[in-house]
Amino acid sequence: MGPPLRSKKMVILEPSGKYLRRLDITTGKWSASVMADRIIRLDRRELVAGLGLALLCPALPGIAAPGGRPPLALQAKAGAIGLRPGASETPIWLLQGTAPGPDPRFKRGDALEVTLLNDLPVPAVLNWHGINGVPAAEPLLARTPLLPGAKETLVVPMRHAGTLLCDLRLLGDSPARPSRARAMVVGETEAVSVDRDEVLLIEDWRLRPDGTAIAPGIDPKDAATIYTINGLASLDIPVRSHERLRIRLINGCQRNVIAIKIEGHEVRIMALDGQPAEPFPARNGAVVLAPGARTDAFVDATVPAGGASSILLHDGKEARPIARLVASKEPPIRDTALPEAPPLPSNGLPAQLELKNALRFELSLGGPQADWMTPANFAPSSAPAFHARTGRTVVLALANRADKPTVFHLHGHHFRLLDRLDDGWKPFWLDTLAIDSGQTQRIAFLAEYAGRWLIEAASTDWAAPRVLRWYNVE
């Protein structure tokens, strides 16, 4: 990886975990500093830039056998969530599942038979984060929005183990109610040595003084920002000393980049966006996540018996507690902590990418762009952003022309974040990337799966629309 890059206004969570990377946008000069031990000190630009440049058990019961065809029934429906203590619940839209538990769990090799019933008064379409190579599942390209009262079934092969996300938000801007996202876990076929596997889904809401929630695409003036974790205002997670947790952190926020810090613990990053990474420690126990991004981390509990350790959320404005690791009074689960965990089993993504003969394209993000369309105006007959043949490496230069950070999400394939000199890449795979205003980031992926795939982009401004393009692999 080389020495950590350093900056003045941007925080970078380098795999070495030793520095904050800061860049003064006005002067272009770099500097280094050490992160404070007790709290996250980030502003909004630092938070986004840190993510954009360098991101940082035995098999669980109840998981279907690999190679099976388990059902996953989902229902889009009206619902409510408690966002104000002592007040009535706030009406929202839900993606309700019939599988037991809030985050259904399956195995790599399963072929999910997904059924969606639309009980909303508007069309609905499922949008997946983390599923590669299933062109039949692509919203708006292969799946037209489902009309109210209609139902459809789709078989989705689970080629890769990892932490996934699906939601109804692709069509949910402007007058619609905001909706909850849904996590899904695809377990490895090999055993992973953790004691517990916890999903922490963090979502944001904009609440008017009258208690109604505002969907993205609407000016949130006078609206309060509220965060939930697994649908709750706060969460206590019981632990025992020396217990190893696999914590699947998911940013289910609509527009906000966030940082999550687990106080008093080393957080070892094991996977990003559902794909195994070369393990590395998150500096000071903090992880930065763009909307839709997922991070799997191993945490060995060190909370003394009867004590608690706060989990803080920082959105670039302030840090706030959203959860706690709460130690039981039981004796330690084992005498000493487990040894450092090996990398998670590979999902089979290529170890090397051929950059020399790669197809190269530039995509401009943000600002007035005639080629980008809102979901309501998206036309599958429009010209693709680029074409590629299967087996070719594709390098994209993503130039953010907007005056605010933009979040980029690639469907169909995971990508590598390239080094500045285009002579290597970070040791992890992504499908989502935050790019600061005025910056250009280069990514590379192997065009492995033929099909038509969406590209999403959205500013971190709540009122900004989500926009789309698509690309073709043949």
VEXTIRO-625293 format. One record per residue (C-alpha): residue number from 0; residue in one letter; chain; x, y, z. Coordinates in steps of 0.1 Angstrom, whole numbers, plus 5000, padded with zeros to 4 digits. Example, Ala and Ser with C-alpha at 12.3 -4.5 7.8 and 13.67 -1.06 7.14 Angstrom:
<node 0; A; A; <5123; 4955; 5078>>
<node 1; S; A; <5137; 4989; 5071>>
# end
This chain:
<node 0; M; A; <5000; 5000; 5000>>
<node 1; G; A; <5029; 5023; 5006>>
<node 2; P; A; <5030; 5052; 5031>>
<node 3; P; A; <4997; 5068; 5040>>
<node 4; L; A; <4987; 5099; 5020>>
<node 5; R; A; <4982; 5129; 5041>>
<node 6; S; A; <4958; 5159; 5041>>
<node 7; K; A; <4946; 5190; 5057>>
<node 8; K; A; <4908; 5190; 5053>>
<node 9; M; A; <4901; 5155; 5046>>
<node 10; V; A; <4902; 5124; 5067>>
<node 11; I; A; <4914; 5092; 5052>>
<node 12; L; A; <4912; 5059; 5070>>
<node 13; E; A; <4944; 5042; 5056>>
<node 14; P; A; <4949; 5005; 5060>>
<node 15; S; A; <4980; 5013; 5081>>
<node 16; G; A; <4957; 5032; 5104>>
<node 17; K; A; <4984; 5057; 5115>>
<node 18; Y; A; <4974; 5091; 5101>>
<node 19; L; A; <4946; 5114; 5092>>
<node 20; R; A; <4949; 5124; 5056>>
<node 21; R; A; <4942; 5161; 5051>>
<node 22; L; A; <4941; 5183; 5020>>
<node 23; D; A; <4935; 5220; 5020>>
<node 24; I; A; <4913; 5225; 4989>>
<node 25; T; A; <4922; 5261; 4986>>
<node 26; T; A; <4960; 5257; 4985>>
<node 27; G; A; <4963; 5221; 4974>>
<node 28; K; A; <4988; 5214; 5002>>
<node 29; W; A; <4989; 5182; 5022>>
<node 30; S; A; <4996; 5178; 5059>>
<node 31; A; A; <4993; 5150; 5085>>
<node 32; S; A; <4978; 5149; 5119>>
<node 33; V; A; <4969; 5123; 5145>>
<node 34; M; A; <4933; 5115; 5154>>
<node 35; A; A; <4921; 5123; 5189>>
<node 36; D; A; <4916; 5092; 5210>>
<node 37; R; A; <4882; 5098; 5225>>
<node 38; I; A; <4859; 5114; 5199>>
<node 39; I; A; <4856; 5117; 5161>>
<node 40; R; A; <4865; 5152; 5150>>
<node 41; L; A; <4853; 5154; 5115>>
<node 42; D; A; <4835; 5181; 5095>>
<node 43; R; A; <4813; 5171; 5065>>
<node 44; R; A; <4840; 5176; 5039>>
<node 45; E; A; <4865; 5156; 5059>>
<node 46; L; A; <4840; 5128; 5063>>
<node 47; V; A; <4832; 5124; 5026>>
<node 48; A; A; <4867; 5129; 5014>>
<node 49; G; A; <4880; 5103; 5038>>
<node 50; L; A; <4857; 5078; 5023>>
<node 51; G; A; <4862; 5088; 4987>>
<node 52; L; A; <4900; 5085; 4985>>
<node 53; A; A; <4908; 5055; 5007>>
<node 54; L; A; <4884; 5036; 5029>>
<node 55; L; A; <4894; 5030; 5051>>
<node 56; C; A; <4818; 4811; 5142>>
<node 57; P; A; <4807; 4782; 5131>>
<node 58; A; A; <4780; 4785; 5105>>
<node 59; L; A; <4750; 4803; 5119>>
<node 60; P; A; <4718; 4784; 5126>>
<node 61; G; A; <4688; 4788; 5103>>
<node 62; I; A; <4708; 4793; 5071>>
<node 63; A; A; <4697; 4773; 5041>>
<node 64; A; A; <4721; 4747; 5027>>
<node 65; P; A; <4742; 4759; 4998>>
<node 66; G; A; <4728; 4752; 4963>>
<node 67; G; A; <4692; 4754; 4976>>
<node 68; R; A; <4664; 4775; 4963>>
<node 69; P; A; <4650; 4792; 4995>>
<node 70; P; A; <4621; 4817; 4991>>
<node 71; L; A; <4624; 4853; 5000>>
<node 72; A; A; <4589; 4870; 5001>>
<node 73; L; A; <4589; 4908; 5003>>
<node 74; Q; A; <4560; 4931; 5006>>
<node 75; A; A; <4560; 4969; 4998>>
<node 76; K; A; <4535; 4984; 5021>>
<node 77; A; A; <4526; 5014; 5042>>
<node 78; G; A; <4538; 5014; 5078>>
<node 79; A; A; <4551; 5035; 5106>>
<node 80; I; A; <4582; 5041; 5127>>
<node 81; G; A; <4587; 5056; 5161>>
<node 82; L; A; <4610; 5087; 5157>>
<node 83; R; A; <4597; 5109; 5185>>
<node 84; P; A; <4598; 5098; 5221>>
<node 85; G; A; <4563; 5099; 5236>>
<node 86; A; A; <4547; 5109; 5203>>
<node 87; S; A; <4527; 5089; 5177>>
<node 88; E; A; <4546; 5069; 5151>>
<node 89; T; A; <4556; 5085; 5118>>
<node 90; P; A; <4540; 5071; 5086>>
<node 91; I; A; <4566; 5057; 5062>>
<node 92; W; A; <4568; 5029; 5036>>
<node 93; L; A; <4582; 4995; 5044>>
<node 94; L; A; <4598; 4966; 5026>>
<node 95; Q; A; <4584; 4939; 5048>>
<node 96; G; A; <4598; 4903; 5047>>
<node 97; T; A; <4582; 4871; 5058>>
<node 98; A; A; <4616; 4854; 5066>>
<node 99; P; A; <4623; 4852; 5104>>
<node 100; G; A; <4643; 4880; 5118>>
<node 101; P; A; <4650; 4915; 5105>>
<node 102; D; A; <4678; 4905; 5082>>
<node 103; P; A; <4672; 4872; 5063>>
<node 104; R; A; <4703; 4849; 5060>>
<node 105; F; A; <4712; 4826; 5032>>
<node 106; K; A; <4743; 4808; 5019>>
<node 107; R; A; <4766; 4814; 4990>>
<node 108; G; A; <4754; 4791; 4962>>
<node 109; D; A; <4717; 4795; 4970>>
<node 110; A; A; <4693; 4807; 4942>>
<node 111; L; A; <4668; 4829; 4960>>
<node 112; E; A; <4632; 4828; 4947>>
<node 113; V; A; <4623; 4864; 4954>>
<node 114; T; A; <4587; 4875; 4954>>
<node 115; L; A; <4577; 4911; 4956>>
<node 116; L; A; <4541; 4921; 4964>>
<node 117; N; A; <4533; 4958; 4959>>
<node 118; D; A; <4507; 4970; 4983>>
<node 119; L; A; <4517; 5007; 4979>>
<node 120; P; A; <4496; 5032; 4960>>
<node 121; V; A; <4525; 5039; 4936>>
<node 122; P; A; <4547; 5017; 4914>>
<node 123; A; A; <4576; 5000; 4931>>
<node 124; V; A; <4609; 4983; 4920>>
<node 125; L; A; <4635; 4965; 4940>>
<node 126; N; A; <4670; 4980; 4940>>
<node 127; W; A; <4699; 4957; 4951>>
<node 128; H; A; <4733; 4966; 4965>>
<node 129; G; A; <4759; 4939; 4963>>
<node 130; I; A; <4745; 4914; 4938>>
<node 131; N; A; <4768; 4909; 4908>>
<node 132; G; A; <4760; 4894; 4875>>
<node 133; V; A; <4722; 4891; 4876>>
<node 134; P; A; <4710; 4912; 4846>>
<node 135; A; A; <4674; 4899; 4851>>
<node 136; A; A; <4673; 4918; 4885>>
<node 137; E; A; <4683; 4952; 4871>>
<node 138; P; A; <4656; 4978; 4879>>
<node 139; L; A; <4643; 4999; 4850>>
<node 140; L; A; <4664; 4979; 4825>>
<node 141; A; A; <4651; 4944; 4830>>
<node 142; R; A; <4625; 4950; 4857>>
<node 143; T; A; <4598; 4975; 4850>>
<node 144; P; A; <4582; 4991; 4881>>
<node 145; L; A; <4555; 4969; 4896>>
<node 146; L; A; <4520; 4985; 4896>>
<node 147; P; A; <4500; 4988; 4928>>
<node 148; G; A; <4485; 4954; 4937>>
<node 149; A; A; <4508; 4934; 4914>>
<node 150; K; A; <4532; 4907; 4923>>
<node 151; E; A; <4563; 4892; 4906>>
<node 152; T; A; <4588; 4865; 4912>>
<node 153; L; A; <4625; 4864; 4903>>
<node 154; V; A; <4652; 4839; 4909>>
<node 155; V; A; <4684; 4856; 4920>>
<node 156; P; A; <4716; 4834; 4923>>
<node 157; M; A; <4738; 4842; 4953>>
<node 158; R; A; <4772; 4839; 4937>>
<node 159; H; A; <4790; 4857; 4964>>
<node 160; A; A; <4789; 4856; 5002>>
<node 161; G; A; <4786; 4891; 5018>>
<node 162; T; A; <4764; 4918; 5033>>
<node 163; L; A; <4737; 4930; 5009>>
<node 164; L; A; <4711; 4957; 5009>>
<node 165; C; A; <4679; 4961; 4990>>
<node 166; D; A; <4653; 4989; 4990>>
<node 167; L; A; <4625; 5006; 4972>>
<node 168; R; A; <4642; 5040; 4970>>
<node 169; L; A; <4650; 5042; 4933>>
<node 170; L; A; <4616; 5056; 4926>>
<node 171; G; A; <4611; 5071; 4961>>
<node 172; D; A; <4621; 5108; 4957>>
<node 173; S; A; <4599; 5139; 4959>>
<node 174; P; A; <4563; 5134; 4969>>
<node 175; A; A; <4566; 5098; 4981>>
<node 176; R; A; <4570; 5089; 5017>>
<node 177; P; A; <4606; 5079; 5028>>
<node 178; S; A; <4611; 5041; 5030>>
<node 179; R; A; <4632; 5017; 5051>>
<node 180; A; A; <4659; 4996; 5035>>
<node 181; R; A; <4664; 4959; 5042>>
<node 182; A; A; <4697; 4941; 5050>>
<node 183; M; A; <4704; 4906; 5038>>
<node 184; V; A; <4733; 4883; 5048>>
<node 185; V; A; <4747; 4857; 5025>>
<node 186; G; A; <4770; 4834; 5045>>
<node 187; E; A; <4802; 4818; 5035>>
<node 188; T; A; <4802; 4781; 5028>>
<node 189; E; A; <4834; 4779; 5049>>
<node 190; A; A; <4833; 4783; 5087>>
<node 191; V; A; <4842; 4818; 5100>>
<node 192; S; A; <4856; 4819; 5135>>
<node 193; V; A; <4833; 4845; 5152>>
<node 194; D; A; <4810; 4840; 5182>>
<node 195; R; A; <4783; 4863; 5171>>
<node 196; D; A; <4772; 4880; 5138>>
<node 197; E; A; <4754; 4913; 5143>>
<node 198; V; A; <4738; 4935; 5116>>
<node 199; L; A; <4737; 4973; 5123>>
<node 200; L; A; <4716; 4991; 5098>>
<node 201; I; A; <4717; 5029; 5102>>
<node 202; E; A; <4692; 5051; 5085>>
<node 203; D; A; <4684; 5089; 5085>>
<node 204; W; A; <4651; 5107; 5085>>
<node 205; R; A; <4640; 5143; 5080>>
<node 206; L; A; <4611; 5152; 5103>>
<node 207; R; A; <4589; 5182; 5100>>
<node 208; P; A; <4577; 5200; 5132>>
<node 209; D; A; <4542; 5183; 5126>>
<node 210; G; A; <4559; 5149; 5128>>
<node 211; T; A; <4557; 5139; 5091>>
<node 212; A; A; <4588; 5126; 5074>>
<node 213; I; A; <4602; 5142; 5042>>
<node 214; A; A; <4614; 5120; 5013>>
<node 215; P; A; <4646; 5129; 4995>>
<node 216; G; A; <4643; 5154; 4966>>
<node 217; I; A; <4624; 5178; 4988>>
<node 218; D; A; <4640; 5208; 5006>>
<node 219; P; A; <4643; 5198; 5042>>
<node 220; K; A; <4641; 5233; 5056>>
<node 221; D; A; <4631; 5234; 5093>>
<node 222; A; A; <4632; 5196; 5094>>
<node 223; A; A; <4651; 5178; 5121>>
<node 224; T; A; <4676; 5151; 5113>>
<node 225; I; A; <4670; 5118; 5131>>
<node 226; Y; A; <4690; 5086; 5129>>
<node 227; T; A; <4679; 5051; 5137>>
<node 228; I; A; <4698; 5019; 5142>>
<node 229; N; A; <4679; 4987; 5132>>
<node 230; G; A; <4647; 5009; 5133>>
<node 231; L; A; <4654; 5021; 5169>>
<node 232; A; A; <4666; 5053; 5184>>
<node 233; S; A; <4693; 5034; 5203>>
<node 234; L; A; <4705; 4998; 5207>>
<node 235; D; A; <4722; 4979; 5235>>
<node 236; I; A; <4743; 4949; 5222>>
<node 237; P; A; <4751; 4924; 5250>>
<node 238; V; A; <4787; 4911; 5250>>
<node 239; R; A; <4810; 4889; 5271>>
<node 240; S; A; <4847; 4896; 5276>>
<node 241; H; A; <4869; 4881; 5248>>
<node 242; E; A; <4838; 4875; 5227>>
<node 243; R; A; <4845; 4881; 5190>>
<node 244; L; A; <4817; 4899; 5171>>
<node 245; R; A; <4813; 4902; 5134>>
<node 246; I; A; <4796; 4935; 5130>>
<node 247; R; A; <4780; 4943; 5096>>
<node 248; L; A; <4778; 4981; 5095>>
<node 249; I; A; <4754; 4993; 5068>>
<node 250; N; A; <4748; 5029; 5058>>
<node 251; G; A; <4711; 5028; 5049>>
<node 252; C; A; <4709; 5066; 5049>>
<node 253; Q; A; <4693; 5084; 5020>>
<node 254; R; A; <4720; 5109; 5013>>
<node 255; N; A; <4744; 5112; 5043>>
<node 256; V; A; <4779; 5099; 5046>>
<node 257; I; A; <4786; 5089; 5082>>
<node 258; A; A; <4814; 5076; 5104>>
<node 259; I; A; <4808; 5050; 5130>>
<node 260; K; A; <4832; 5047; 5160>>
<node 261; I; A; <4833; 5019; 5186>>
<node 262; E; A; <4850; 5034; 5216>>
<node 263; G; A; <4877; 5015; 5234>>
<node 264; H; A; <4880; 4987; 5208>>
<node 265; E; A; <4901; 4978; 5178>>
<node 266; V; A; <4879; 4975; 5148>>
<node 267; R; A; <4894; 4952; 5122>>
<node 268; I; A; <4880; 4957; 5087>>
<node 269; M; A; <4873; 4923; 5070>>
<node 270; A; A; <4850; 4931; 5040>>
<node 271; L; A; <4838; 4962; 5022>>
<node 272; D; A; <4806; 4963; 5002>>
<node 273; G; A; <4801; 4926; 5007>>
<node 274; Q; A; <4835; 4916; 4993>>
<node 275; P; A; <4864; 4903; 5014>>
<node 276; A; A; <4893; 4927; 5019>>
<node 277; E; A; <4929; 4924; 5030>>
<node 278; P; A; <4922; 4929; 5067>>
<node 279; F; A; <4933; 4962; 5083>>
<node 280; P; A; <4925; 4981; 5114>>
<node 281; A; A; <4902; 5011; 5113>>
<node 282; R; A; <4920; 5041; 5128>>
<node 283; N; A; <4907; 5047; 5164>>
<node 284; G; A; <4879; 5023; 5158>>
<node 285; A; A; <4861; 5045; 5132>>
<node 286; V; A; <4846; 5034; 5099>>
<node 287; V; A; <4834; 5058; 5072>>
<node 288; L; A; <4804; 5047; 5050>>
<node 289; A; A; <4787; 5063; 5020>>
<node 290; P; A; <4750; 5058; 5016>>
<node 291; G; A; <4745; 5022; 5005>>
<node 292; A; A; <4780; 5011; 5016>>
<node 293; R; A; <4786; 4981; 5039>>
<node 294; T; A; <4816; 4972; 5061>>
<node 295; D; A; <4821; 4939; 5079>>
<node 296; A; A; <4843; 4943; 5109>>
<node 297; F; A; <4856; 4920; 5136>>
<node 298; V; A; <4856; 4933; 5171>>
<node 299; D; A; <4869; 4915; 5202>>
<node 300; A; A; <4850; 4927; 5232>>
<node 301; T; A; <4871; 4942; 5259>>
<node 302; V; A; <4843; 4958; 5280>>
<node 303; P; A; <4848; 4949; 5317>>
<node 304; A; A; <4820; 4930; 5333>>
<node 305; G; A; <4791; 4953; 5341>>
<node 306; G; A; <4805; 4981; 5319>>
<node 307; A; A; <4795; 4996; 5285>>
<node 308; S; A; <4812; 5010; 5255>>
<node 309; S; A; <4795; 5036; 5233>>
<node 310; I; A; <4791; 5034; 5195>>
<node 311; L; A; <4791; 5069; 5181>>
<node 312; L; A; <4777; 5082; 5148>>
<node 313; H; A; <4793; 5113; 5132>>
<node 314; D; A; <4776; 5129; 5102>>
<node 315; G; A; <4802; 5157; 5097>>
<node 316; K; A; <4783; 5180; 5121>>
<node 317; E; A; <4784; 5163; 5154>>
<node 318; A; A; <4790; 5130; 5171>>
<node 319; R; A; <4761; 5113; 5189>>
<node 320; P; A; <4757; 5079; 5206>>
<node 321; I; A; <4735; 5054; 5188>>
<node 322; A; A; <4743; 5021; 5204>>
<node 323; R; A; <4764; 5005; 5232>>
<node 324; L; A; <4783; 4973; 5237>>
<node 325; V; A; <4771; 4963; 5272>>
<node 326; A; A; <4791; 4937; 5291>>
<node 327; S; A; <4772; 4910; 5310>>
<node 328; K; A; <4783; 4900; 5345>>
<node 329; E; A; <4790; 4865; 5332>>
<node 330; P; A; <4827; 4853; 5332>>
<node 331; P; A; <4847; 4858; 5300>>
<node 332; I; A; <4837; 4836; 5271>>
<node 333; R; A; <4873; 4823; 5270>>
<node 334; D; A; <4905; 4829; 5290>>
<node 335; T; A; <4922; 4850; 5264>>
<node 336; A; A; <4913; 4868; 5232>>
<node 337; L; A; <4913; 4849; 5200>>
<node 338; P; A; <4943; 4852; 5177>>
<node 339; E; A; <4941; 4877; 5148>>
<node 340; A; A; <4916; 4864; 5122>>
<node 341; P; A; <4928; 4854; 5087>>
<node 342; P; A; <4911; 4870; 5057>>
<node 343; L; A; <4876; 4859; 5048>>
<node 344; P; A; <4872; 4833; 5021>>
<node 345; S; A; <4875; 4848; 4986>>
<node 346; N; A; <4844; 4852; 4964>>
<node 347; G; A; <4865; 4845; 4934>>
<node 348; L; A; <4871; 4880; 4921>>
<node 349; P; A; <4903; 4884; 4901>>
<node 350; A; A; <4935; 4888; 4920>>
<node 351; Q; A; <4949; 4910; 4892>>
<node 352; L; A; <4935; 4935; 4867>>
<node 353; E; A; <4952; 4942; 4834>>
<node 354; L; A; <4954; 4980; 4834>>
<node 355; K; A; <4978; 4984; 4805>>
<node 356; N; A; <4952; 4975; 4778>>
<node 357; A; A; <4921; 4985; 4797>>
<node 358; L; A; <4892; 5003; 4781>>
<node 359; R; A; <4891; 5038; 4795>>
<node 360; F; A; <4862; 5061; 4798>>
<node 361; E; A; <4854; 5093; 4817>>
<node 362; L; A; <4821; 5100; 4835>>
<node 363; S; A; <4813; 5135; 4847>>
<node 364; L; A; <4792; 5136; 4879>>
<node 365; G; A; <4772; 5165; 4892>>
<node 366; G; A; <4762; 5198; 4877>>
<node 367; P; A; <4740; 5201; 4846>>
<node 368; Q; A; <4745; 5168; 4827>>
<node 369; A; A; <4723; 5161; 4797>>
<node 370; D; A; <4732; 5124; 4797>>
<node 371; W; A; <4721; 5117; 4833>>
<node 372; M; A; <4684; 5111; 4839>>
<node 373; T; A; <4662; 5110; 4870>>
<node 374; P; A; <4645; 5076; 4875>>
<node 375; A; A; <4612; 5090; 4865>>
<node 376; N; A; <4626; 5101; 4831>>
<node 377; F; A; <4650; 5072; 4826>>
<node 378; A; A; <4647; 5056; 4792>>
<node 379; P; A; <4663; 5021; 4786>>
<node 380; S; A; <4665; 5031; 4749>>
<node 381; S; A; <4689; 5059; 4758>>
<node 382; A; A; <4726; 5056; 4747>>
<node 383; P; A; <4748; 5037; 4772>>
<node 384; A; A; <4776; 5055; 4790>>
<node 385; F; A; <4800; 5030; 4775>>
<node 386; H; A; <4802; 4995; 4759>>
<node 387; A; A; <4826; 4967; 4769>>
<node 388; R; A; <4832; 4932; 4759>>
<node 389; T; A; <4833; 4904; 4785>>
<node 390; G; A; <4867; 4897; 4798>>
<node 391; R; A; <4880; 4932; 4793>>
<node 392; T; A; <4892; 4955; 4821>>
<node 393; V; A; <4874; 4988; 4823>>
<node 394; V; A; <4889; 5019; 4839>>
<node 395; L; A; <4865; 5048; 4847>>
<node 396; A; A; <4876; 5083; 4856>>
<node 397; L; A; <4849; 5097; 4878>>
<node 398; A; A; <4850; 5135; 4877>>
<node 399; N; A; <4828; 5153; 4902>>
<node 400; R; A; <4819; 5187; 4887>>
<node 401; A; A; <4794; 5196; 4914>>
<node 402; D; A; <4800; 5219; 4943>>
<node 403; K; A; <4791; 5191; 4968>>
<node 404; P; A; <4802; 5155; 4973>>
<node 405; T; A; <4786; 5129; 4950>>
<node 406; V; A; <4780; 5092; 4958>>
<node 407; F; A; <4786; 5069; 4928>>
<node 408; H; A; <4771; 5033; 4928>>
<node 409; L; A; <4779; 5007; 4901>>
<node 410; H; A; <4755; 4979; 4894>>
<node 411; G; A; <4765; 4944; 4882>>
<node 412; H; A; <4802; 4945; 4891>>
<node 413; H; A; <4825; 4954; 4920>>
<node 414; F; A; <4855; 4976; 4913>>
<node 415; R; A; <4890; 4985; 4926>>
<node 416; L; A; <4899; 5020; 4937>>
<node 417; L; A; <4930; 5029; 4918>>
<node 418; D; A; <4961; 5046; 4932>>
<node 419; R; A; <4968; 5082; 4922>>
<node 420; L; A; <4995; 5072; 4897>>
<node 421; D; A; <4973; 5045; 4882>>
<node 422; D; A; <5000; 5019; 4890>>
<node 423; G; A; <4980; 4998; 4915>>
<node 424; W; A; <4949; 4996; 4936>>
<node 425; K; A; <4937; 4995; 4972>>
<node 426; P; A; <4934; 4960; 4987>>
<node 427; F; A; <4896; 4959; 4987>>
<node 428; W; A; <4866; 4958; 4963>>
<node 429; L; A; <4837; 4984; 4963>>
<node 430; D; A; <4804; 4990; 4946>>
<node 431; T; A; <4799; 5024; 4961>>
<node 432; L; A; <4822; 5054; 4963>>
<node 433; A; A; <4819; 5090; 4976>>
<node 434; I; A; <4838; 5116; 4955>>
<node 435; D; A; <4844; 5150; 4969>>
<node 436; S; A; <4836; 5182; 4949>>
<node 437; G; A; <4862; 5190; 4923>>
<node 438; Q; A; <4879; 5156; 4925>>
<node 439; T; A; <4885; 5128; 4900>>
<node 440; Q; A; <4888; 5092; 4912>>
<node 441; R; A; <4897; 5063; 4889>>
<node 442; I; A; <4882; 5028; 4894>>
<node 443; A; A; <4888; 4996; 4875>>
<node 444; F; A; <4867; 4964; 4872>>
<node 445; L; A; <4867; 4932; 4851>>
<node 446; A; A; <4837; 4932; 4828>>
<node 447; E; A; <4828; 4897; 4837>>
<node 448; Y; A; <4790; 4896; 4833>>
<node 449; A; A; <4772; 4903; 4800>>
<node 450; G; A; <4741; 4925; 4804>>
<node 451; R; A; <4728; 4960; 4808>>
<node 452; W; A; <4737; 4976; 4841>>
<node 453; L; A; <4727; 5007; 4859>>
<node 454; I; A; <4750; 5035; 4872>>
<node 455; E; A; <4736; 5057; 4900>>
<node 456; A; A; <4748; 5090; 4913>>
<node 457; A; A; <4734; 5114; 4940>>
<node 458; S; A; <4747; 5144; 4957>>
<node 459; T; A; <4749; 5143; 4995>>
<node 460; D; A; <4724; 5172; 4995>>
<node 461; W; A; <4690; 5159; 5008>>
<node 462; A; A; <4671; 5179; 4982>>
<node 463; A; A; <4692; 5167; 4952>>
<node 464; P; A; <4677; 5142; 4929>>
<node 465; R; A; <4691; 5107; 4922>>
<node 466; V; A; <4703; 5104; 4886>>
<node 467; L; A; <4710; 5074; 4864>>
<node 468; R; A; <4729; 5062; 4834>>
<node 469; W; A; <4736; 5026; 4822>>
<node 470; Y; A; <4764; 5006; 4806>>
<node 471; N; A; <4765; 4975; 4784>>
<node 472; V; A; <4787; 4944; 4786>>
<node 473; E; A; <4784; 4920; 4757>>
# end
